[in-house]
Amino acid sequence: MPDTNPAGPPPPLPLSLAVVPDIGALDAEAWNACAAGQGPLLRHAALRAAEESGLAGPANGWQATHLTARDPNGRLVGAVPLYLRHNSDHDHWADQNWAAGYQAAGGRYYPKLLTTVPFAPVTGRRLLLHPDAPPGTAQVLVRGMETLARRYGLSSIHAAFPDNDDRARFEAAGWLTRQTIQYEWRNTGYRDFDEFLGCLSSRRRITLRRERRAVRDSGVTVRDVPGDRVKETDVALFLDLLNDLHRRRATPQPLTADYLLRLCAGLGDLATLTFADREGVTVGALLSVTGDGRMSLRNWGCRREARFLHFEICYHRTVEQAIQRGLSAIEGGYGGPHKLARGFLPKLVHACHWFLHPNLRAAVAADIAQQRPDIEAVLLSQQARAPFRHQPLRHEIAAAVTGQAMSQPP
């Protein structure tokens, strides 16, 4: 079994560490054996799509620096999806203020090391372990990253969205942790969408039914295209809608047709493009990825859409599908009150940070400590506004989402 003890002993057999600058140079089956159970976006095909398309490539400030651990027989027993980053664009964890402050003091913040799923703010393992990895393999990988940073004088290492096991390992090694809020829908065993609605307050239940009826009455039809059937025309249409939305919001949109085609081909039916059509015109589209019992809502694009279309495609319909398919959760990513009102509850997600220089570490630690009470206050406030009508159910779900014991209200 993988090592789950943050302070576990070193492995009884020596491990060989290596840096691999191209995911394509690693055997897909061996990588996936280490990434098993961690969702499709950590699979070899997904990372390869990002790298070979150039999305996670040098032109965008990414340089693959994957760390691998092999046993004396040469078997891959551990790996870290690791990148040398020359900027912080699309990292999903803002550290530009840290970089500016450090560089103003005469330091060099970039390049830095980052372990993450490129362009996807999803929580999961960052220290990937084969089921038969020797005890202590995770700790060897952590020390390996630190050694790499020291050897090349890198300012910092960042682990974005580690799960609780890996977060404990990083913290045991002295890394700093910060947190923020994302949204997640959890399946508590609903038989169907109506049973889910029945758990909501009367006001929210009426609102959601009205939204679904309005979309249906507007003449919108919905079609799913699984990844292994996605064509160039589908990707072009999806990107047109995605770019249209980002232009209106004045936000950057990094995804490319090459990446999306590679991702869909690599993941097959684990990836889905969902299109909403009205009067022969496609007005909205969603990219989602499903695997290991969870669905991740990745990207939404639309034109001047039908009213409530976003809510229907991204929330109501995905919840309905998750219940039908017996999925445990839907990762909604960042967002706001509109997700909370539709049964997606706030949860804490984390990033862990290691710094070469003590002064930079101290400054970041102070910044994290200052932000933490505000984040926790927002979390508690939003949990109190959860739309579920039964207080015990609200707190049961909230505790499951946050991974923390929640006290019952008076």
C-alpha positions, 0 to 999 in steps of 0.5 A, spaced: 500 500 500 502 507 498 505 510 504 500 514 508 505 516 514 508 523 513 513 521 518 514 514 515 521 511 515 526 511 509 525 505 504 529 499 506 531 499 498 535 504 495 531 508 490 534 512 484 531 519 482 531 522 476 529 528 472 525 527 466 524 533 461 518 530 457 512 526 459 512 522 453 519 519 455 516 515 460 512 509 459 504 511 460 502 504 463 508 505 469 506 512 470 498 511 470 500 505 475 502 511 480 497 515 478 491 510 479 485 513 482 487 520 482 482 522 476 483 523 468 487 529 468 493 526 472 494 520 467 499 520 462 495 522 456 492 528 459 499 531 461 502 529 454 497 533 451 498 539 455 506 538 453 506 536 446 501 541 444 505 547 447 500 549 452 505 547 458 511 548 454 516 553 453 513 559 450 508 559 455 513 559 461 513 551 462 518 546 462 517 539 464 522 537 470 518 531 472 521 527 478 521 520 478 523 514 483 525 507 481 527 501 485 533 497 484 530 493 479 528 499 475 521 499 476 517 506 477 515 506 484 514 514 485 513 520 480 512 528 481 508 531 475 513 537 476 515 543 472 520 549 472 516 555 471 518 562 468 512 566 470 506 565 474 500 565 469 495 560 470 498 557 476 491 558 479 495 561 486 497 568 485 504 569 488 506 575 483 506 579 490 511 575 493 515 575 486 515 582 486 517 583 493 523 578 493 525 581 486 525 588 489 529 586 494 534 584 489 532 576 489 530 572 483 524 569 484 523 565 477 524 560 475 521 556 480 518 549 481 511 547 481 507 541 481 500 541 479 496 539 473 497 544 468 491 549 467 486 545 471 485 547 479 483 540 481 485 537 488 489 530 488 495 527 489 502 530 487 506 525 490 504 519 485 506 512 488 505 505 485 501 501 490 507 497 492 512 503 493 517 502 499 515 505 505 518 512 505 518 513 497 513 520 498 518 523 503 524 521 498 520 525 493 519 531 497 527 531 499 528 530 491 525 536 489 528 540 495 535 538 493 533 540 486 531 547 488 538 547 492 542 545 487 540 550 482 539 556 486 531 556 485 527 560 490 521 556 491 517 550 490 510 550 490 505 544 490 498 546 487 492 543 490 495 537 494 490 532 497 490 531 505 495 526 505 500 529 501 499 536 504 501 532 511 507 530 508 509 537 505 507 540 512 511 535 515 517 537 511 516 544 514 513 547 508 508 552 508 500 551 507 495 556 504 488 555 503 482 558 499 475 556 497 472 552 491 466 549 490 463 541 490 457 538 489 457 531 493 452 525 492 449 523 499 446 517 495 440 521 492 436 516 488 434 521 482 434 529 481 427 530 484 430 527 491 436 532 491 431 537 490 427 535 496 433 536 500 433 543 498 429 549 502 422 550 498 425 557 496 431 554 492 427 548 490 422 552 486 427 557 483 431 551 480 425 548 477 423 554 474 430 555 471 430 548 468 423 549 465 425 556 462 431 553 459 426 547 456 421 552 454 426 556 450 427 550 445 434 549 447 436 542 446 443 538 449 448 534 446 454 530 449 460 528 444 464 523 448 472 525 447 473 519 442 468 522 437 470 529 438 472 532 431 476 538 429 469 542 427 467 540 435 473 543 438 473 549 433 466 550 435 467 549 443 473 554 442 469 559 438 464 559 444 470 559 449 473 565 446 467 569 445 465 569 453 473 570 455 473 576 450 466 579 454 470 578 460 476 581 458 480 575 461 485 571 457 483 564 454 490 559 453 486 553 451 488 551 443 485 546 438 491 542 438 491 541 446 483 539 446 484 534 440 490 531 443 486 531 450 480 528 447 483 523 443 487 521 449 482 520 454 477 518 450 470 517 453 472 520 460 472 527 456 466 530 454 464 536 450 457 538 451 453 543 446 447 547 447 443 548 441 437 553 440 434 554 433 440 550 429 445 555 433 450 552 438 449 557 444 453 554 449 458 549 450 462 545 456 468 541 457 468 536 463 472 530 465 470 524 469 473 518 472 475 515 478 467 516 481 468 524 480 466 529 475 470 535 473 467 541 470 473 544 466 471 550 461 464 553 459 463 558 453 457 561 450 454 567 446 449 571 449 445 565 452 438 563 453 436 565 460 439 560 465 443 556 460 449 556 464 446 554 470 442 548 466 448 545 463 454 546 468 450 545 474 443 542 474 444 537 468 451 535 471 448 533 478 442 529 474 447 525 470 452 524 476 446 521 480 444 517 474 451 514 474 453 514 481 458 519 481 461 521 488 462 528 487 462 534 482 468 539 482 465 545 480 472 549 481 472 557 483 466 561 483 461 564 487 454 564 490 451 562 484 454 555 485 452 555 492 445 556 491 445 550 486 447 545 491 455 546 490 458 547 497 464 551 499 470 547 501 478 549 503 483 547 498 490 548 499 497 550 496 504 548 499 510 552 499 518 551 500 523 557 500 530 557 499 531 563 503 529 564 510 527 571 509 522 570 503 519 564 507 518 569 513 515 574 509 510 569 506 508 566 512 506 572 515 502 574 509 499 567 509 497 568 517 494 575 515 489 572 510 487 565 513 482 568 518 478 572 512 478 565 508 475 561 514 470 567 515 468 566 508 467 559 508 463 559 515 459 564 512 457 560 506 456 554 509 451 557 514 447 559 507 447 552 504 441 551 501 439 544 504 433 545 508 435 540 514 440 543 518 444 536 520 444 534 513 447 541 511 453 540 517 454 533 514 455 535 507 459 541 509 464 536 514 465 531 508 467 537 503 471 541 508 474 534 511 474 538 518 469 536 523 464 541 524 460 543 530 453 543 530 449 549 530 445 551 537 
